[in-house]
Amino acid sequence: MLKLYYFHGATFGLKARLTLAEKDVEYTLEVVNRPYLRTPEYKKLNPNAVVPTLIHGPNVLIESSIIMNYVDDAFDGPELKPDLPINRAQMAMWLKNADDVYLPSLGTLTYTVSMRHKIPERSEAERQEYLEGIPVMAARERRRLALELGFESPSFSPALFELDRMLDDMESALGQYEWLAGGSYSLADAALTRFLERLDELNFTAMWEDARPAVTDWWDRIKTRGSYDRVLGATPNSERPQHKEKGSQAWPRIKEMLTRH
Ligand SMILES: N[C@@H](CCC(=O)N[C@@H](CS)C(=O)NCC(=O)O)C(=O)O
């Protein structure tokens, strides 16, 4: 029995789902809501109160990159790690950057541009409760700054510039190889898909369409894959209209910041 805890729109839940789809592994999707993540019941499975969590028989796996590697190792289907040690090392670097740098940056960008507009509808007490429910302190602080200071938050411009650098690094890797870590699709491509999907949801595709032809071509190829269709096509993000509206409003400011940088 294989079960994946997930909520719609979850960036790293999508990483795990894309990997399962690429391997053509059957699983049950346990769609949860954010308040449920903070319950003692869920925190027994995932003490960080985040998705994804994968249950495989008696085993509980957390951390999306670990889940991706586990799925690739534990199941038949196409090999999602490159053959050459150097390409494996490059793939590991993409996964590390996705976890350590790109996810916090994407969270800051998404909250500042779009999601924070939903929070003022809540009372101050609800806001505090919401923030205190985020167990990872660094994530809680980033969220608080995004809510309180918006575009003026000191973490906003570094987050935007990290994502711009991510696109630079992708452009350079894709000038060398067909896929991010060599000649075949790997976990690196699955990990990075969601970042471009979110920038696309925010209507920020000019970040690559204007000047990064290799990324543009990669993104077109990603969207024709069966895994993309099965995961992102089958369960579109219900927050997309809000992201698009708020992203379009923010774009002139974002563009100016990127031009000045
Ligand atoms: N390091 C964790 C990060 C997971 C993570 O931050 N998940 C987000 C969704 S992408 C989440 O569940 N956030 C909880 C919330 O928004 O309340 C992993 O790689 O699995």
The ligand as an ORCA input file, in Angstrom:
! r2SCAN-3c Opt
* xyz 0 1
  N      11.686     20.269      3.399
  C      10.316     19.888      3.190
  C       9.502     21.106      2.864
  C       8.042     20.764      2.617
  C       7.165     22.002      2.590
  O       7.572     23.118      2.965
  N       5.901     21.789      2.209
  C       4.942     22.889      2.149
  C       4.181     22.794      0.849
  S       5.266     22.989     -0.501
  C       3.907     22.758      3.249
  O       3.420     21.694      3.503
  N       3.584     23.889      3.926
  C       2.653     23.914      4.975
  C       1.806     25.157      4.992
  O       1.822     25.907      3.991
  O       1.098     25.351      5.986
  C      10.251     18.855      2.047
  O      11.104     18.928      1.152
  O       9.379     17.965      2.067
*
